[in-house]
Amino acid sequence: IDEVDNFSGRKDRGGISELAKIIKTSTFPIVCTANDITNSKIKALKKVAMDVEFQKVSHEDQLNFLTKIATENNINVEPNAISALARQSDGDLRSALIDLQALAAIQPITVDKVTSLDDRKRTQTIMHALRIVFKSSSAQTAKEAFRDVDMDMDKLFMWMDKNISKEYQKPIEIHKAYEHLSR
């Protein structure tokens, strides 16, 4: 279950405690991810779950793995493109594999095609950060969400302004969101 720390407590009220009960009684492993394991909303999960921290995969390990995958699947890719793909994923092997799969449809894979993914990644990163900000009750968590977003503050506020009405429908919720942003 991805990003359990982003349960909002509104439409999914009680979800964390129910998930903790399921984890306690399940004979199968249940994997949950979180961006902020210090978030008090997931305290019940922390009592019944094991904390495993993932590290970024090194550029060299990604390069070797992506080259192996490309070779085994007869993907026509320039050596420099594989390196660019590994570098662009910033240690996220899952992201690099998804990008390799997407680019395999438009072979040969070149450095230019890899770098064209940059705008998509930036949009995904911003949208991910916005989801965290809109669901967070902690100013510190909201601030940390933008740590990996390479954009100046004016543009970040423009993105937040544009997306508040997509996240919240009720006028009072929109009002509260703007009130929180102003702090």
Salt bridges, closest charged atoms under 4 A:
GLU3 OE2 - HIS128 ND1 2.91
GLU18 OE2 - LYS21 NZ 3.21
GLU72 OE2 - LYS68 NZ 3.95
ASP90 OD2 - LYS56 NZ 2.88
ASP99 OD1 - ARG120 NH2 2.31
ASP99 OD2 - LYS121 NZ 2.93
ASP118 OD2 - ARG122 NH2 3.51
ASP119 OD1 - ARG122 NH1 3.98
GLU144 OE1 - ARG147 NH1 2.52
ASP148 OD1 - ARG147 NE 3.86
GLU167 OE2 - LYS135 NZ 2.82
GLU173 OE2 - ARG10 NH1 3.30
GLU179 OE2 - HIS175 NE2 3.34
GLU179 OE1 - ARG183 NH2 3.59
